[in-house]
Structures are given as C-alpha cells and as structure tokens.
C-alpha cells in the first residue's frame, strides 16, 4: 500500500476516534438541557 493510502487510513482512524469522543461528550452535555 502506498503512502497516500496509509495517510487516508490514518485520517479515517482519527476521524473515527474524534466522532466517538464528540458523540460521548455531546451526549453528556445534551443531557442537562
């Protein structure tokens, strides 16, 4: 696999983690309202 493909894979992983954290945090914050 070439460098571009690896970068894309890494970006996707970061996005997945960020989305997970956002949903987790957003859920806790949204609970109060």
C-alpha positions, 0 to 999 in steps of 0.5 A, spaced: 500 500 500 502 506 498 503 512 502 497 516 500 493 510 502 496 509 509 495 517 510 487 516 508 487 510 513 490 514 518 485 520 517 479 515 517 482 512 524 482 519 527 476 521 524 473 515 527 476 516 534 474 524 534 466 522 532 466 517 538 469 522 543 464 528 540 458 523 540 460 521 548 461 528 550 455 531 546 451 526 549 453 528 556 452 535 555 445 534 551 443 531 557 442 537 562 438 541 557 
